[in-house]
Amino acid sequence: HKLVKYKQLKESNILVNRSEAIFTNQNSLGAMGCTYSHLAILKDAIDCDYENILVLEDDFIIKKDPHLISDLIDEANQEIGYGNWDILFLDNWHEIKAGNYPVLKRHTYSYPNFDPMDRNIMTYSIPRSTSLNSIFARVGTYSMVISKVGAKKIFSQFQKNKVFHPIDGELFKINILNMFEVKEHYIKVDYSTSDTKN
């Protein structure tokens, strides 16, 4: 059947209400639980007024001394600017994927009442400091540092728009987020141990 757009229905004087976004039926129970766990952590961080939080999922592999993450935060504050970064991803996802972004491409389109994004943003990885690249889109939330400002931006966006995809398919749609990833892996993922597929 031909897709009928909301605007066309409205112009034809057909009474239409936009639906509230809910989880797509393509998500596993593990992915849904993971998303709501992230949101609970963000809510707690905001309530406790933490300056930064380190978020690690259950499938991470440490590649560098974790104490170096504090140095990375200091670098971001000094070279990018305090308040100018929201998320520091602790792996180089763009290097791992090497231009192969099928999951990300799907998330740029399959969304209710959402204009498709420019797919070129998936490839952007621009050097911004000694150890960090500026990015505009990625998936994977298994290892990241989120600033106080970033936590508030993310949580308020979910309060406003609700949840449709797993959290890593939602973050890059928040166009006010300033996201960065490391040039060299601090922490990587082991998908074989992930429980988000169950």
N, C-alpha and C positions, 0 to 999 in steps of 0.2 A: 504494500500500500504506500501511496505517496505521503510523505511527511507533511502534516499541516502545522504551520507555525502559529504561535500564540497571537502574533500581530494580525495574521490573516483572519483568524477567528474573530478577533475583536472588531476588525473592520467590517465584518459581515454581520455585526450586531448579535453575535452569539455570546451568551453569558459564559465567561470563563474565569476560573480562579486559579492562580498559580499554586502549585502544590508545594508544601514544605519539603525541603530536601531530607531524605532518609537514606540509610545505607543501601547501596546497590546490592542486588541479590547475588552478585558475583563474589562477594567477600566470604571468607571462611570465618568460623567462630573465633579462631585464633587471631585473625586480623582485627576483628571487631574488639576483642578483649584487649589487644595491644593498644588500639587507638584510645579506648577509654582509660586505660592505665596511664597513657601519656597525659591525657587531659586532667586526670586526678593529680598527677605529679605537678603539672603546671599550676593548678589551683592551689596546691599546698605551698609551692614556691612563692606565689603571689601573696598568699595569706601570711607567710612567714617573712616576707620582704627580703628574700635572699638576693644577693647581688648577682650571682651566677649559679647555675646548676649544671652538673655533669649527668647526662642521661645515657645509660648503657642498657641495651636489651640483653636477652639471655644467650645470644649467639655470637658474641664478640670474641676476638682474638687480639691480645695485646702485642703490639709490634715494637713499641718504644717505651722507655721508662715513663710510667704515668705521672711522675713528678714534673715532667717537662710540660704538662698541660698548663700548669700555672704560668710558666714562661710564655707559652703561646697566648694566653689571655693578656699578659702584660704587653706582648708585642702588638696584639690587636688594639689595645687601648692606646698605645703610643704611636703606632704607625698608621692605623686606620682612624683612630679617634674614639675616645670613650663616648658611648652612646650612638656610635655610627655602625655598630655591628649587632646583629640579633642572634645569629646562629653560627657557630664554628663547627663544621663537620670534621671529624677526626680521621677520615680516610679520603683518598682521592678517587671518588666514584667515577669521575670522567675518564680517568686513566684506566680504571678497571673495565669500563664499558667500551672504551675505544670507538665511540661513534655508534654503538648498537644500543638503541634506546626504545625497544618495542613497548615496554610497560609504560614508560613516560609518554610515548606518543598516544597510547590509548587513553591515558588520563587527561590529555589536553582536549579531547573531544567528548568523551562519554560523561556528560554532566548536565543535569537539568537546568534550563534557563541560564546557560553559560555560553558566552561567545568563544569559539575555538581560538586557541592561542597560536602565536607564531612559533612554528616548530623549530625555528633556528635558535631560539633561546636555549634549547637543550644542549647545544654545543658550546655555549659561551663559558669560558673559564679564563678569566683575565687576571694576571698577576697584580696583587695590590699591596703586598708587604713581603718581607723576607721569606716567610713560610706559608703564606696564604694566597689563594686565588679567589677572586670574586666570582660567584656563580648566580644563575637565575633560575635554574630548575634541576632537580634530581629526585631520585627516590632512595629510600633507605634511611632509617632513623635509629640505627643500632648503636651509634656512638656520636655524641654531639654535646657541645657546651651551649647553653641558652642563657642569654643575659636577662636581667630583670625587665628591661624594656621589651625584649623579644618575647618573653613569656606572656606579658600583658597583651601584646599585639596578637599572638597566636590564640590565646584563650578568648579574647573578645571577638575575634573573627568567627570562632566556632560557636560562640553564644549567638552571634547574629545569623549565621548561615547554616547552622547545624552540621551534621556529618553525612557525607555520601560515600566517599572513598576512604580507605585506610589513611592514617594521618600523613604518611609520606607521599600520598597522592594528592594531598590537600595543601601542603605547606607552600608549594611554589605558586599556588593560585592567590596567595596573599601578597599582592604586589607591593605592599609597603615593607615587606621583610627584607633585611639586608643579610644575605647569606654568603658564607665563605667556606671553603674546604682547604685542607692542608695540601701542600705540594707533595709531601711524602707521608706515607701511612703512619699514623700513631696507633690506630686501632682498626682492625679489619673485621669482616664478617665471615662466619662459617655457616652457610645456609643449611648444611646437613643436620645441624642441631636446632634449627629454628622451629618453634611451635606455632607460627602464624599460619601454617598451611593446613592445620588440623581443624 
